[in-house]
Amino acid sequence: MIDEAIGSLDENVHRPALLATRATVEAAVYRDRLHLSGREEVWSEPLQASVDDLLFGVKRGMPGVQLRDAWSRVLEAVKEEGRTAP
């Protein structure tokens, strides 16, 4: 599954955002495969905190409008991390 996901990336995508559960990120399986493919992930602790909030909201049955707001915060965190990365 990991190889399929990384293999499906467009060749022009050099810094994909790593949006996953904290446990998946900590296992580093996607990060390692991204690095082997010559890519660097977009990830930061603030971004992960936004992803965690979104996933917890889904699990808690958060109303749709709040989920959209949480998703917007994830997207903003991706943009911010992408701007500050080398």
N, C-alpha and C positions, 0 to 999 in steps of 0.2 A: 504494500500500500504506500509506503514512504517513497519508494523508487518511482511508483506511478505518479504520485503527486509532484515530485520534483521533475520527472520527465515530461510532465504536461506543461511546465512553465515555458512561455515563449522565450526564444533565445535572446531576446533583447531585455529580459527581466534579469537584472543583476543583483538587486536587493529586495527580494520579496519580504513582506511582513510575515512574521511568525506569530500567528494567532492560534493559540492552543491552551489547553488547561496547563496550570502551573506544573503539574506532575509530568506532563508530556515535554514541556520545555526543559525541566530539570533533568529528564532522562537524556536529553541532548541528541536524540536519534535524528530528528529533522535537521538540527543545526549541523551535526556531523556530515550528513548527506549533502546539505547545501554547500558546505565548505569543500567537500570532495568534488562537487560539480563546478567549483570555481566561483561560487556566489557567497555573498555575505548577507545575513538576515538583518531585517529591521526589527529590533527588539530593545526594550528598555524596561526597567522596573515600573515606571509610571504607565507605560503601555500595558504591561502585564496586569497591573492593578485594574486598569479599565476593562481588560478582557475578563478578569476574575469577576468584577462587578456585573458584567453582562451575563456571564454564565450562571452566577448565583441568582440573578433576576429571573432567568429562564426557569431554573429549578424551583424557585419560589412561586412561579406563576404570576410574575409581575405583569401588569396590564400592558397592552401593546404600545401605547404612547410612551410609557416609561422605558420599554425595551428599545424603542426607536431612539429615545434620548441617550440611552446607554450605548447603543451602536454608534451614534453620532460622536460620543466621547471617544470611543475606540478609534474611529476614523481620524479625529483630530489628533489623537496621540500618535497615530501612524504618521500623519503629515508632519507633526512636530519632530518626531524622531528622525524622519527622513531629511528634514532641513538641518538638523544639528549633527548629523553623522558626517564623518570625513568623506 
